[in-house]
């Protein structure tokens, strides 16, 4: 069985500050991990993914995430927040065959001027 | 850039009625998914579909739900007899050969 936990339903940062959104997963098999962003009234857009290889993955809009197997974590970071980063972010896990995805409950990021 | 489209954007129906939600995946993508997101809650997997068959389904996807690809382009989700708790945003997604999922903008279903 697989599941995803996102700590913090709301995160607020100042523009220019570090963004850190936490994601922990549980999986009985090697996981594939994803971060998606959802802007109001829109679908989900893939930010980045980890399947195999380098554990630090870089995505769009300056985001990156690091897969830490020992901590079962896949936290999302961005060095400097921009107002346009305000959105809801979802972490997701899948098995190797991508037949089923499990999403976290989401973290709403607020960026203050 | 190609994108997944969904119709309608908003559907209002009465409890007990049948609804069909439509999705047009990106051409040449072969794997299709339906998810739902009840207001304020997480995105939940409903079903995955490949080669005209269901690959995987969740416990939510009971006998009231069905999916099909009637004409090789559209991908539909049918709810036979809607319940109040079916009110949610329903997202269609597909997957390319690089295993990246593309989500549609969603259909908001309101059951009254």
Interface residues (C-beta under 8 A of the other chain):
Chain A: X32 X34 X36 X41 X42 X43 X44 X45 X46 X49 X51 X90 X92 X97 X98 X99 X100 X101 X102 X103 X104 X105 X106
Chain B: X4 X31 X33 X35 X41 X42 X43 X44 X45 X48 X50 X55 X56 X58 X91 X93 X95 X99 X100 X101 X102 X103 X104 X105 X106
